[in-house]
Amino acid sequence: MLNRLSIIIPCLNEAGVVDCLLESLQPLRQAGHEVIIVDGGSRDATVQIAEPLVDQLLHSAPGRAGQMNAGAAAANGALLWFLHADTALPVGAEKAVLSGIASGAIWGRFDVRLSGRHPLLRMVAFMMNLRSRWMGIATGDQAIFVRRDAFDEVGGFPDIPLMEDIVLSKRLKRAGKPYCVRLRLITSSRRWETRGIFHTIVLMWWLRLLFALGASPGQLARWYS
């Protein structure tokens, strides 16, 4: 039955934010959906905070792709929903996922809004949403959801240190267009605010261009870090 969600959250040192997301997911657990944390070796209190608030707490080598694949392998639901620990979901998000799949879609993603107040961040979110809708590609910030059988059929996330969400999207797009949920989830703007908004915009576009031209994800990850 395509009505049970397995919500998979990869974590690494997310004690400062993960409790907010997990608390918001408790009504979904009570409704029969499943929440899975895959910890990549946190050295803070992430595991202790998460343990009483999830159905499964798994441990994995660090690396978002590997962590999400580990969560998918352990999942019991027919629908996989991948969230970042710093995501805040809008009201009715799970209903939008189930509605999209019920309409015949095999995968989809959400529009986003960034948490910061700088005007440039609104432009970043607008461009993310526009690019995603135009190209049929989703990033991890956009809470990708997918039927379990389709995820398995394309081989899950590729075992690469960066751009795993882009590659998965391209694989899934061959089977069907994404269902674009216009409800906006809130994703943290800490990446842009820490590195500098304009610098991060240029860096991310440059990395995507290099990836499209054939640069190795390992090299891109070193530049990103």
Secondary structure, DSSP 8 states (H G I E B T S, - for coil): -TT-EEEEEEESS-TTTHHHHHHHHHHHHHTT-EEEEEES--SSSHHHHHGGG-SEEEE--S-HHHHHHHHHHH--SSEEEE--TTEE--TTHHHHHHHHHHTT-SEEEEEEEESS--HHHHHHHHHHHHHHHHHT---GGG--EEEHHHHHHTTSS-S-SS-HHHHHHHHHHTT---EEEEEEEEE--HHHHHH-HHHHHHHHHHHHHHHHTT--HHHHHHHH-
